[in-house]
Amino acid sequence: MLEFHFGTMITQLLIFIILLLLVSKFAMKPMLETMKKRQDHIDHQIQSAEKSNEEASQLIEQQKALLTQARQEAKDILERAKAQKDREATEIIHAAEERANRLINEATSQIEREKEKAIADLRNEVGEIAVTLTSKILQEKLDSQSQTKFVNQYLEQVGRLQ
């Protein structure tokens, strides 16, 4: 049956403790150090990833802010361009109206001058015809029928001149 030998048990216990000390010194310590290094490396990687994630978030926020600013600047530029377009259109219309009014005034003045010149020429011509008619009438003694004929001829001449 089962017999217990006290000496054998103590020897086995001593061998077990020595073996445990040897394993802890030569196997457990290096294994724990390796696991500690690995844990530190993993912690460092996690911190780096979190830092990179935070930096990426900040960059995204900066890019959003820059995009918003660029959109606002584009909107401002468009508004200024529209305002300038409206100002220039108003100036062009105003200048065109002024030029049209000036041309109308010049044309009206020129028409008036031409009209006055035509009236003056007509007066001169009528005066010359009247003088010529009078001199012919005075040169010839005419009866009333001949006189009427001369007047009608000169009136026809004056009518053709107009």
Rosetta blueprint (number, residue, H / E / L):
1 M L
2 L L
3 E L
4 F L
5 H L
6 F H
7 G H
8 T H
9 M H
10 I H
11 T H
12 Q H
13 L H
14 L H
15 I H
16 F H
17 I H
18 I H
19 L H
20 L H
21 L H
22 L H
23 V H
24 S H
25 K H
26 F H
27 A H
28 M H
29 K H
30 P H
31 M H
32 L H
33 E H
34 T H
35 M H
36 K H
37 K H
38 R H
39 Q H
40 D H
41 H H
42 I H
43 D H
44 H H
45 Q H
46 I H
47 Q H
48 S H
49 A H
50 E H
51 K H
52 S H
53 N H
54 E H
55 E H
56 A H
57 S H
58 Q H
59 L H
60 I H
61 E H
62 Q H
63 Q H
64 K H
65 A H
66 L H
67 L H
68 T H
69 Q H
70 A H
71 R H
72 Q H
73 E H
74 A H
75 K H
76 D H
77 I H
78 L H
79 E H
80 R H
81 A H
82 K H
83 A H
84 Q H
85 K H
86 D H
87 R H
88 E H
89 A H
90 T H
91 E H
92 I H
93 I H
94 H H
95 A H
96 A H
97 E H
98 E H
99 R H
100 A H
101 N H
102 R H
103 L H
104 I H
105 N H
106 E H
107 A H
108 T H
109 S H
110 Q H
111 I H
112 E H
113 R H
114 E H
115 K H
116 E H
117 K H
118 A H
119 I H
120 A H
121 D H
122 L H
123 R H
124 N H
125 E H
126 V H
127 G H
128 E H
129 I H
130 A H
131 V H
132 T H
133 L H
134 T H
135 S H
136 K H
137 I H
138 L H
139 Q H
140 E L
141 K L
142 L L
143 D L
144 S H
145 Q H
146 S H
147 Q H
148 T H
149 K H
150 F H
151 V H
152 N H
153 Q H
154 Y H
155 L H
156 E H
157 Q H
158 V H
159 G H
160 R H
161 L H
162 Q L
